[in-house]
Amino acid sequence: MQRDHDLEKILVERLEGVQIPVFVAPTASVVRRYRKPENVLRASAMGYCERRLALELQSLPFERTIEASVLTKFDFGTHVHRVIQAALPDWQHEIPVENPFLAGTLDTLAQPMSLVIDWKTGDKRTVKAVEKAGMARGDHAQQVNWYAVQKEAERRAVVYILKDGETSAALDADHIRAFSGSVDPVLAVETDAKAQRIREHVRVGTLPAIAETLECRWCPAKELCVGARSADPTLETWHSKVVGTTFRDQNLAEIGLTAGEKLALVWEPDNEHGTRLADGIGAAVKVCRKDGHHLGYLPDSTAPTASLVARHLRSGGSAHAVVSELTGGTPDKPSIGINLEIWLSA
């Protein structure tokens, strides 16, 4: 998909002077619930790796806390897109699209031009990056291509709208960068095939191989992804930490905890603190020695470890942990931490 100056000219003629009102940013995080495969396998998510999406499908239903800073980014984009769509009343907007493998919502269909458009809001760095590359981002191009094939359109376009911050702004030529190209049916087939592979992994209880990419650094499923093993569909393992040991003021050296010790994982559905499952039941999982001594809890803020273990236990599965390492205990770091290897079995 290459820079399309003709489409930019059309959009400037239609949108120049349109006022983007001041955006009121969210001040608090929200909890979003994921209940169905369609909540995970969406056209907009197909740029993510197969392993992450398979892990999320296997975890349904689950909740995810979206921080205010992340909400601001996405909600501002929606805010801008709605203003633009309202200024183009003769085009179709917000069109649900689905096939047996994927679902999504198409931003805009300009029927007279047989053109589908996906609007993206970006800062100056984002816009400069696509300008320098001379093409739309690959995941954006893949997403809009899938929509174009489903709607039998002849062309697809990704339009980047420069974000001016939180102040009111009138659109002009400096705000709009358009990239377009012909529809690629083969790419759409590959997108559907990816969704099919993910669904098949979930059906048989396996996981795709790890694909190391830059996105792994901030992937919400990173901790689970790196540790999970799928050689045996009935058994998975990954690494985690125990949280709350410092809060519980325990001297782990004195109680004789050592690497290799097997620990119990106990789900606390009535625990009112921390993350909750989609139906409101508590997701806290405490870590105990065989004699019942409470060491701490599995984390659920940096990664959804507790939620996944809680769902597994709730479904009738078994889980335990093994101490893989004790950290700290030195003059510069007196607090002792516990690293675990978690095992789930049918």
C-alpha positions in Angstrom: 0.0 0.0 0.0 1.6 3.2 -1.2 1.0 6.9 -0.4 -2.1 8.1 -2.2 -2.0 11.8 -2.8 -5.3 11.7 -4.9 -7.2 10.2 -1.9 -5.6 12.8 0.4 -6.8 15.5 -1.9 -10.4 14.1 -1.8 -10.3 13.8 2.0 -8.9 17.3 2.5 -11.7 18.7 0.3 -14.3 16.8 2.4 -12.8 17.3 5.8 -10.8 20.6 5.8 -12.0 22.8 8.6 -13.8 20.0 10.5 -13.3 20.8 14.2 -12.0 18.0 16.4 -13.5 19.0 19.9 -11.4 18.8 23.0 -11.0 15.3 24.2 -11.6 14.5 27.9 -9.1 11.8 28.8 -10.2 8.9 31.1 -9.0 9.4 34.7 -9.4 5.8 35.9 -8.7 2.3 34.6 -11.6 0.0 33.5 -12.1 -3.7 33.5 -13.1 -5.3 30.2 -14.6 -8.7 30.0 -13.8 -11.2 27.3 -16.3 -14.0 27.1 -16.4 -15.3 23.5 -13.9 -16.3 20.8 -15.1 -13.4 18.8 -13.8 -11.0 21.5 -10.3 -12.3 20.9 -10.1 -13.4 17.3 -10.8 -10.0 15.6 -9.4 -8.6 12.4 -7.7 -5.9 14.4 -5.8 -8.4 16.5 -4.4 -10.5 13.7 -1.1 -8.6 13.8 -0.5 -10.3 17.2 1.4 -13.6 17.4 -0.5 -16.9 17.2 0.7 -18.0 20.6 -0.6 -14.9 22.4 -4.1 -15.3 20.8 -4.2 -19.0 21.6 -3.3 -18.4 25.2 -6.1 -15.8 25.4 -8.7 -18.1 23.8 -7.7 -20.9 26.2 -8.3 -18.5 29.1 -11.9 -17.5 28.2 -13.8 -16.1 30.0 -11.3 -13.6 31.5 -11.1 -9.9 32.5 -8.3 -7.4 31.7 -7.7 -4.2 33.5 -7.0 -1.4 31.0 -5.0 1.4 32.5 -6.1 5.1 32.0 -3.0 5.9 29.9 -3.8 3.1 27.4 -7.5 4.0 27.4 -6.6 7.6 26.5 -4.7 6.4 23.4 -7.5 4.2 22.1 -10.4 6.4 23.2 -8.9 9.5 21.6 -8.6 7.6 18.3 -12.3 6.6 18.5 -13.2 10.2 19.4 -11.4 11.5 16.2 -12.8 8.8 14.0 -16.4 9.5 15.1 -16.0 13.2 14.2 -14.6 12.3 10.8 -17.3 9.7 10.1 -20.0 12.2 11.0 -18.5 14.6 8.4 -18.9 12.0 5.7 -22.6 11.1 5.9 -22.8 9.7 2.3 -20.3 7.0 3.2 -21.1 3.9 5.3 -19.5 3.6 8.7 -19.1 1.1 11.5 -20.1 -2.0 9.5 -20.0 -5.4 11.4 -18.1 -7.9 9.3 -17.6 -11.6 10.0 -16.9 -15.0 8.5 -16.5 -18.5 10.0 -13.0 -17.6 11.3 -12.9 -13.9 12.2 -15.0 -10.9 13.2 -14.5 -7.2 13.2 -16.0 -3.8 12.5 -15.1 -1.9 9.3 -14.5 1.8 9.8 -15.7 3.1 6.5 -17.0 1.9 3.1 -16.9 4.5 0.3 -19.3 2.6 -2.0 -19.0 4.9 -5.1 -15.2 4.3 -5.1 -15.5 0.7 -4.0 -13.0 1.6 -1.3 -12.7 0.5 2.3 -11.0 2.8 4.7 -9.4 2.1 8.1 -8.8 5.3 10.1 -5.8 5.4 12.4 -4.9 8.2 14.8 -1.2 8.7 15.4 1.3 11.2 16.8 4.0 12.9 14.8 6.4 10.1 15.3 3.9 7.5 13.9 3.0 9.7 10.9 6.7 10.4 10.2 7.5 6.7 10.3 4.9 5.8 7.7 5.9 8.8 5.5 9.5 7.7 5.6 8.6 4.1 4.8 6.3 5.2 2.0 3.7 2.6 3.0 1.1 1.8 5.7 2.1 -0.4 8.6 1.9 -4.1 7.7 -0.6 -5.0 10.4 -2.9 -2.1 9.4 -2.7 -3.1 5.7 -3.5 -6.7 6.6 -6.5 -5.7 8.7 -8.1 -3.4 6.0 -7.3 -6.0 3.3 -9.4 -8.6 5.2 -12.3 -6.2 5.4 -12.0 -5.3 1.7 -12.2 -9.0 0.6 -15.2 -9.7 2.9 -17.0 -6.6 1.4 -15.9 -7.4 -2.2 -14.3 -3.9 -2.5 -11.8 -3.2 -5.2 -9.4 -1.0 -3.2 -8.3 -0.6 0.4 -6.9 2.3 2.3 -5.4 3.2 5.6 -5.7 6.9 6.5 -3.6 8.3 9.4 -4.9 11.3 11.2 -2.2 13.3 13.0 -3.1 13.7 16.6 -2.7 17.3 17.8 -2.9 16.4 21.5 -5.8 17.3 23.8 -6.6 20.7 22.3 -9.3 21.4 19.9 -8.1 21.5 16.3 -9.4 22.0 12.8 -8.4 19.4 10.2 -6.3 20.4 7.2 -3.9 18.9 4.8 -1.2 18.6 7.4 -3.3 16.2 9.4 -4.1 13.6 6.8 -1.8 10.9 5.3 -3.5 8.3 3.1 -2.1 5.0 1.8 -4.0 2.8 -0.6 -3.6 -0.3 -2.8 -5.5 -3.0 -4.6 -7.1 -5.9 -2.6 -5.0 -9.0 -2.1 -7.2 -12.1 -1.8 -4.2 -14.3 -1.0 -3.4 -12.2 2.0 -7.0 -12.5 3.2 -6.8 -16.3 2.9 -3.6 -16.3 4.9 -5.3 -14.2 7.6 -8.2 -16.7 7.8 -5.7 -19.6 7.9 -4.0 -18.0 10.8 -7.3 -17.8 12.7 -8.0 -21.4 11.8 -4.6 -22.6 13.2 -5.2 -20.7 16.4 -8.7 -22.3 16.8 -7.2 -25.8 16.1 -4.5 -25.3 18.8 -7.2 -24.4 21.3 -9.4 -27.4 20.3 -6.6 -30.0 20.8 -5.0 -28.2 23.8 -1.7 -27.3 22.3 0.2 -24.0 21.8 1.9 -22.5 18.7 5.7 -22.2 18.8 7.2 -19.1 20.4 7.9 -16.4 17.8 10.4 -13.9 19.2 9.5 -10.4 18.0 9.9 -6.8 19.3 6.2 -6.9 20.5 7.1 -9.6 23.0 8.6 -7.0 25.2 5.2 -5.4 26.1 2.9 -8.4 25.3 0.5 -8.9 28.2 0.9 -12.7 27.9 4.7 -12.6 27.9 5.3 -14.3 31.2 2.9 -17.1 30.4 4.0 -17.4 26.8 7.7 -17.9 27.5 7.1 -20.6 30.2 4.2 -22.5 28.7 5.0 -25.9 27.2 2.7 -27.8 24.9 4.6 -31.0 24.2 2.0 -32.8 26.3 -1.6 -31.3 25.8 -2.5 -32.3 29.4 0.4 -30.6 31.0 1.8 -27.0 30.9 4.4 -25.2 33.0 5.6 -21.6 33.2 7.6 -19.4 35.6 6.2 -16.9 38.0 7.0 -15.1 41.3 5.3 -15.1 44.7 3.9 -11.6 45.6 3.1 -10.5 49.1 6.1 -12.2 50.9 7.5 -8.8 52.1 4.0 -7.7 53.2 3.6 -10.9 55.3 6.9 -10.1 57.0 8.3 -13.6 56.8 11.9 -14.7 57.3 12.0 -17.3 54.5 15.5 -18.3 55.5 14.4 -19.2 59.0 11.5 -21.4 57.8 13.8 -23.5 55.8 12.3 -23.0 52.3 14.7 -24.4 49.6 14.8 -24.6 45.8 13.0 -27.8 44.6 10.3 -27.8 47.3 6.8 -28.5 46.1 4.1 -26.0 47.0 0.3 -26.0 47.0 -1.7 -23.5 45.0 -5.1 -22.8 46.6 -7.8 -20.8 44.8 -9.7 -18.4 47.0 -13.0 -17.6 45.2 -14.3 -15.6 48.1 -11.3 -13.3 48.3 -12.5 -9.8 47.8 -9.1 -8.4 46.8 -7.4 -8.4 43.4 -8.6 -9.4 40.0 -12.0 -11.2 39.5 -13.1 -13.6 36.9 -15.7 -12.6 34.3 -18.6 -13.6 36.5 -17.4 -11.7 39.5 -15.8 -14.6 41.4 -12.4 -13.9 43.0 -9.3 -15.0 41.1 -6.8 -14.9 44.0 -4.6 -18.0 44.3 -2.4 -18.3 47.4 0.8 -20.2 47.6 1.3 -22.5 50.6 3.7 -25.1 51.9 2.4 -28.7 52.4 1.8 -27.9 56.1 -0.5 -25.1 55.1 2.0 -22.3 55.9 0.9 -19.3 53.7 3.8 -17.8 51.8 2.0 -15.3 49.5 0.0 -15.1 46.3 0.4 -15.6 42.6 0.6 -12.2 40.7 -2.2 -10.9 38.6 -1.2 -7.3 37.8 2.0 -7.7 35.7 0.6 -10.9 34.1 -2.7 -12.8 34.4 -1.1 -15.7 36.2 -3.6 -16.0 39.1 -6.6 -15.7 36.8 -5.4 -18.5 34.5 -4.6 -20.8 37.4 -8.0 -20.0 39.1 -9.9 -20.8 35.9 -8.0 -24.0 35.5 -8.7 -25.1 39.1 -12.3 -24.0 38.8 -12.7 -26.2 35.7 -11.6 -29.3 37.7 -7.9 -29.2 36.8 -4.9 -29.6 39.1 -2.1 -27.2 39.8 1.0 -27.1 42.0 4.2 -25.1 42.1 7.9 -25.9 42.7 10.4 -23.4 44.1 12.9 -22.7 41.3 14.9 -20.1 43.1 15.2 -17.9 46.2 16.4 -14.4 45.5 17.8 -11.7 47.8 19.1 -12.3 51.3 22.1 -10.1 50.7 23.1 -6.8 52.6 22.0 -4.7 49.6 18.8 -6.7 49.1 17.8 -8.3 52.4 14.2 -9.3 51.4 14.0 -12.8 50.1 11.8 -13.5 47.1 10.4 -16.7 45.8 10.5 -17.7 42.1 8.3 -20.6 41.0 7.7 -23.1 38.3 3.9 -23.6 38.0 2.5 -26.8 36.7 -1.1 -27.3 35.4 -2.5 -30.7 34.6 -5.8 -32.1 33.6 
